[in-house]
Amino acid sequence: MSVVKYIGRTTDFRGKTLWELVGNLRDFGVGRLLIRNKFQRYEEPCYMRILKVEVTPHDPAKDPIRKVAVTVEKTWRGVVSPKPVTIYSTSYKPDYELVPKEEEQKYLNNNKKVSEQILANSIDFPPLLREFIRQETGVQEPTMKVHHKQTHNKLVRLAKDGEKPTIECTMGLGRPASPKLYENVL
């Protein structure tokens, strides 16, 4: 009896590539729902509705990986993307599944959405930088202003005046593995 030994990187992908899915469907599956297994870990619905498929000639000698450009209406964690998204660079990954027609309503009727998180407007400096700033400026508790890029799928925003943040970011040493090493420091 021989023992099978796998060599190389492991993967947690489950499913088929986009080309394997859309290439076997009538009209390349336009109007059907797809899921990416990687995103099924969230309780909010994550799925894509196929809007358009661009099929290009493929030469296996030049590129052994078959990619396909698929334009989809993407719903990620219950939030529908305002613009169609084109999937091309990740279409070769064997992580996509076609949602059976009888199960499509389960995804479409799920109204769960990710809750909005609120960040503080300013945070403390890291400990060593804080000490340098104290020595240079004399300010005892210096803080730095937080900048946050707002996009349609990041449901995080900065706190408005008088609003309490839901996410607290603190700088510090944390709980060291050996507290004895940090005695009489700072």
ChimeraX attribute file (.defattr): number of C-alpha atoms within 10 A of each C-alpha:
attribute: neighborCount
match mode: 1-to-1
recipient: residues
	/A:1	3
	/A:2	4
	/A:3	5
	/A:4	6
	/A:5	5
	/A:6	7
	/A:7	6
	/A:8	5
	/A:9	5
	/A:10	7
	/A:11	7
	/A:12	9
	/A:13	13
	/A:14	14
	/A:15	17
	/A:16	17
	/A:17	20
	/A:18	26
	/A:19	21
	/A:20	18
	/A:21	17
	/A:22	21
	/A:23	15
	/A:24	10
	/A:25	11
	/A:26	8
	/A:27	11
	/A:28	19
	/A:29	19
	/A:30	17
	/A:31	14
	/A:32	18
	/A:33	23
	/A:34	23
	/A:35	21
	/A:36	20
	/A:37	17
	/A:38	13
	/A:39	15
	/A:40	14
	/A:41	9
	/A:42	12
	/A:43	13
	/A:44	19
	/A:45	24
	/A:46	24
	/A:47	27
	/A:48	24
	/A:49	20
	/A:50	22
	/A:51	18
	/A:52	18
	/A:53	20
	/A:54	11
	/A:55	14
	/A:56	10
	/A:57	7
	/A:58	13
	/A:59	10
	/A:60	9
	/A:61	7
	/A:62	7
	/A:63	9
	/A:64	9
	/A:65	13
	/A:66	17
	/A:67	21
	/A:68	25
	/A:69	18
	/A:70	23
	/A:71	19
	/A:72	24
	/A:73	20
	/A:74	23
	/A:75	20
	/A:76	19
	/A:77	20
	/A:78	22
	/A:79	19
	/A:80	17
	/A:81	15
	/A:82	11
	/A:83	10
	/A:84	17
	/A:85	15
	/A:86	19
	/A:87	16
	/A:88	14
	/A:89	10
	/A:90	13
	/A:91	21
	/A:92	18
	/A:93	18
	/A:94	20
	/A:95	19
	/A:96	22
	/A:97	19
	/A:98	19
	/A:99	18
	/A:100	11
	/A:101	10
	/A:102	7
	/A:103	10
	/A:104	15
	/A:105	11
	/A:106	11
	/A:107	17
	/A:108	14
	/A:109	9
	/A:110	13
	/A:111	11
	/A:112	12
	/A:113	15
	/A:114	16
	/A:115	10
	/A:116	10
	/A:117	14
	/A:118	18
	/A:119	21
	/A:120	18
	/A:121	18
	/A:122	15
	/A:123	16
	/A:124	16
	/A:125	18
	/A:126	13
	/A:127	13
	/A:128	11
	/A:129	12
	/A:130	18
	/A:131	17
	/A:132	11
	/A:133	17
	/A:134	14
	/A:135	11
	/A:136	9
	/A:137	9
	/A:138	11
	/A:139	12
	/A:140	11
	/A:141	11
	/A:142	16
	/A:143	15
	/A:144	10
	/A:145	11
	/A:146	11
	/A:147	11
	/A:148	11
	/A:149	8
	/A:150	11
	/A:151	9
	/A:152	11
	/A:153	15
	/A:154	12
	/A:155	14
	/A:156	18
	/A:157	18
	/A:158	18
	/A:159	17
	/A:160	12
	/A:161	7
	/A:162	6
	/A:163	12
	/A:164	12
	/A:165	16
	/A:166	13
	/A:167	12
	/A:168	10
	/A:169	11
	/A:170	11
	/A:171	11
	/A:172	10
	/A:173	9
	/A:174	7
	/A:175	7
	/A:176	9
	/A:177	7
	/A:178	8
	/A:179	8
	/A:180	8
	/A:181	9
	/A:182	10
	/A:183	8
	/A:184	6
	/A:185	5
	/A:186	7
